[in-house]
Amino acid sequence: MAALKVINLRDRDIAYTLRTNSRSRRIRLSVSRAGAVTVTMPAFIREAVAERFLLEKTQWLLAALAKVERYASRPIVRYGRRDFTKHRLAAYQMVRARLAALNERYGFRHGAVSIRNQKSRWGSCTKNGNLNFNFRLLFLPERLRDYIIVHELCHLKELNHSKRFWNLVAVTFPDHKKIRADLRTHGLS
């Protein structure tokens, strides 16, 4: 069951959808890329509890909505299957060349390299050492491309995001936190 509600937070009326879910164990709050606010709660919780939860999360919610508004003016470039087919080989050649150059510093052995049309990932590394990259890397600035390739290369040694992993990334990109923030502005969608 879903109901549209409005709550006033810091002199701002916020519309949200209140959903009950019989399988939910806790209250969840989400903000979509379009700015739609949803509160999902277990069926056994009263609406007043959900409203208190929203009040407690005021700072987080307003920050999330500000982020949506900040990025709303940026155009989202959508790529389809045709684009993937058209640019797959160029992306593969670019990734192979940069992978060879960047791996000189690490000397890691990897398996197959593939180019994919992924909706939510720039790259991935399998436990077998295969590296997968999104063809959209081709359209990123070179520094961001290289960061993604190094990120996946470092997963060959550390298949996690531990301190050891980030230390490996920092060998090439000591400013990896800033680069990751920049990469978020080039989001996939």
Backbone torsions as a table, in degrees:
resi	resn	phi	psi	omega
1	MET	NA	138.0	-179.9
2	ALA	-131.6	143.3	178.5
3	ALA	-138.9	141.4	177.6
4	LEU	-87.3	128.0	-177.6
5	LYS	-129.3	166.6	175.7
6	VAL	-134.3	137.3	176.3
7	ILE	-132.0	145.7	178.8
8	ASN	-98.8	119.0	178.9
9	LEU	-123.2	117.2	179.8
10	ARG	50.8	51.3	178.3
11	ASP	62.5	28.6	177.4
12	ARG	-133.2	125.3	177.4
13	ASP	-79.6	124.3	-179.3
14	ILE	-115.6	119.4	175.6
15	ALA	-83.8	138.3	177.6
16	TYR	-146.3	155.2	176.2
17	THR	-98.1	128.0	177.8
18	LEU	-103.2	117.8	-178.6
19	ARG	-116.5	142.0	170.8
20	THR	-108.1	143.7	-179.0
21	ASN	-137.7	120.1	-176.5
22	SER	-65.3	-22.1	179.5
23	ARG	-90.0	-11.3	-179.0
24	SER	-68.0	143.1	176.8
25	ARG	-109.2	-15.0	-178.1
26	ARG	-148.2	170.4	178.8
27	ILE	-85.1	136.2	178.2
28	ARG	-125.0	145.8	178.2
29	LEU	-125.1	131.6	178.5
30	SER	-139.3	153.0	176.1
31	VAL	-128.7	122.6	-179.5
32	SER	-78.2	169.3	177.1
33	ARG	-62.4	-22.9	178.7
34	ALA	-86.4	-5.6	178.5
35	GLY	94.1	9.3	178.5
36	ALA	-77.0	127.1	-178.6
37	VAL	-98.1	130.9	179.5
38	THR	-131.7	132.8	173.1
39	VAL	-114.0	122.0	178.1
40	THR	-112.4	130.8	-177.4
41	MET	-137.1	156.1	175.6
42	PRO	-62.4	152.8	-177.3
43	ALA	-63.6	-25.3	-175.3
44	PHE	-84.3	-1.1	-178.9
45	ILE	-97.2	140.8	179.1
46	ARG	-80.3	155.6	-179.7
47	GLU	-58.6	-33.8	-179.2
48	ALA	-61.9	-34.5	178.3
49	VAL	-67.9	-41.1	178.3
50	ALA	-64.0	-38.4	178.9
51	GLU	-67.1	-40.9	175.7
52	ARG	-61.5	-39.6	178.0
53	PHE	-59.5	-45.2	178.1
54	LEU	-61.3	-41.4	178.6
55	LEU	-62.4	-40.1	178.2
56	GLU	-65.8	-29.8	-177.0
57	LYS	-98.2	17.3	-176.9
58	THR	-52.8	-50.3	-176.8
59	GLN	-60.5	-46.2	-179.8
60	TRP	-62.9	-44.9	-176.9
61	LEU	-63.7	-45.8	-179.9
62	LEU	-65.9	-35.4	176.5
63	ALA	-66.2	-41.3	179.2
64	ALA	-64.7	-41.5	178.5
65	LEU	-67.7	-36.8	177.0
66	ALA	-64.0	-38.5	178.8
67	LYS	-64.1	-43.2	178.1
68	VAL	-59.9	-44.9	-179.3
69	GLU	-65.6	-37.9	-179.5
70	ARG	-63.3	-39.9	-176.5
71	TYR	-93.2	-4.7	-177.3
72	ALA	-62.9	-31.8	-176.9
73	SER	-78.7	-13.3	179.9
74	ARG	-79.3	133.8	179.8
75	PRO	-71.6	140.7	175.1
76	ILE	-99.6	119.7	-179.8
77	VAL	-89.1	124.6	179.6
78	ARG	-105.5	136.7	179.1
79	TYR	-117.9	136.7	-179.5
80	GLY	-107.1	-173.2	-179.2
81	ARG	-59.8	-38.5	178.2
82	ARG	-61.0	-42.3	179.1
83	ASP	-62.7	-41.8	178.9
84	PHE	-59.9	-48.5	179.9
85	THR	-61.2	-40.8	-177.5
86	LYS	-68.6	-37.3	-171.7
87	HIS	-106.8	-1.3	-175.2
88	ARG	-58.8	-48.0	-178.1
89	LEU	-64.6	-43.4	179.1
90	ALA	-62.3	-40.2	178.2
91	ALA	-64.6	-42.6	179.6
92	TYR	-60.8	-47.1	-178.9
93	GLN	-63.5	-41.2	178.6
94	MET	-64.1	-46.9	-178.4
95	VAL	-62.7	-45.1	180.0
96	ARG	-60.1	-42.9	-179.2
97	ALA	-66.1	-46.7	-179.3
98	ARG	-69.2	-36.2	178.2
99	LEU	-60.8	-45.7	179.5
100	ALA	-62.4	-44.3	-178.1
101	ALA	-66.9	-45.7	-177.1
102	LEU	-72.6	-29.3	-179.0
103	ASN	-76.4	-11.6	175.9
104	GLU	-58.4	-33.9	-179.6
105	ARG	-72.6	-33.0	-174.4
106	TYR	-99.6	-40.2	-178.0
107	GLY	70.3	29.7	179.7
108	PHE	-81.2	147.1	174.5
109	ARG	-95.6	134.4	179.7
110	HIS	-128.2	164.3	177.8
111	GLY	-90.2	-140.3	-177.9
112	ALA	-66.3	150.4	175.0
113	VAL	-116.1	127.3	179.1
114	SER	-131.8	154.1	178.6
115	ILE	-110.7	131.3	-176.0
116	ARG	-128.2	167.8	176.8
117	ASN	-109.9	74.5	-175.8
118	GLN	-92.0	148.1	-178.8
119	LYS	-89.9	-27.9	-171.8
120	SER	-127.5	3.4	-178.5
121	ARG	-131.3	142.8	173.3
122	TRP	-84.8	-29.6	-179.1
123	GLY	-169.0	169.3	176.0
124	SER	-158.1	161.9	179.7
125	CYS	-132.9	130.4	179.4
126	THR	-89.6	164.0	178.4
127	LYS	-65.6	-18.3	176.7
128	ASN	-85.4	-0.8	178.3
129	GLY	88.5	11.7	175.9
130	ASN	-81.6	140.4	-178.6
131	LEU	-112.7	130.9	179.1
132	ASN	-119.0	136.4	180.0
133	PHE	-132.4	147.3	177.4
134	ASN	-77.5	135.0	-179.3
135	PHE	-61.8	-20.6	-179.3
136	ARG	-68.2	-11.1	174.4
137	LEU	-54.4	-31.7	-178.4
138	LEU	-56.5	-27.4	-174.5
139	PHE	-99.8	4.4	178.7
140	LEU	-90.8	157.6	171.0
141	PRO	-60.1	150.4	-173.8
142	GLU	-55.8	-41.3	-178.6
143	ARG	-61.9	-40.0	179.1
144	LEU	-69.3	-40.8	176.5
145	ARG	-56.6	-51.1	-177.3
146	ASP	-61.4	-38.3	178.5
147	TYR	-60.8	-45.4	-179.2
148	ILE	-62.5	-42.2	179.7
149	ILE	-64.3	-44.0	177.6
150	VAL	-63.9	-40.7	178.9
151	HIS	-55.0	-49.9	-179.0
152	GLU	-70.0	-35.9	176.1
153	LEU	-58.2	-44.6	-178.1
154	CYS	-65.8	-24.8	175.2
155	HIS	-67.7	-18.4	176.4
156	LEU	-64.2	-30.9	179.6
157	LYS	-93.9	-40.8	-178.9
158	GLU	-128.6	103.1	-176.8
159	LEU	-85.4	53.7	-177.9
160	ASN	-162.6	-173.2	176.0
161	HIS	-119.6	46.8	179.9
162	SER	-77.9	175.2	176.6
163	LYS	-59.8	-38.6	178.0
164	ARG	-60.8	-40.8	178.0
165	PHE	-60.5	-51.2	-177.2
166	TRP	-64.8	-30.6	175.0
167	ASN	-64.6	-37.5	176.1
168	LEU	-64.9	-44.3	178.8
169	VAL	-61.4	-39.8	-176.9
170	ALA	-65.6	-17.4	176.2
171	VAL	-58.5	-42.1	179.7
172	THR	-97.2	-37.1	-176.5
173	PHE	-126.6	81.6	178.6
174	PRO	-61.6	-22.4	179.4
175	ASP	-99.3	34.9	-174.7
176	HIS	-59.0	-29.3	179.5
177	LYS	-65.6	-42.4	178.6
178	LYS	-66.1	-41.0	-179.7
179	ILE	-63.5	-41.0	178.2
180	ARG	-62.6	-38.6	177.4
181	ALA	-64.5	-42.1	177.4
182	ASP	-62.3	-38.4	-178.0
183	LEU	-64.7	-32.9	179.2
184	ARG	-62.2	-27.2	179.1
185	THR	-75.4	-11.0	177.1
186	HIS	-105.8	33.0	-173.0
187	GLY	-49.2	153.3	177.6
188	LEU	-86.4	131.7	169.5
189	SER	176.6	NA	NA
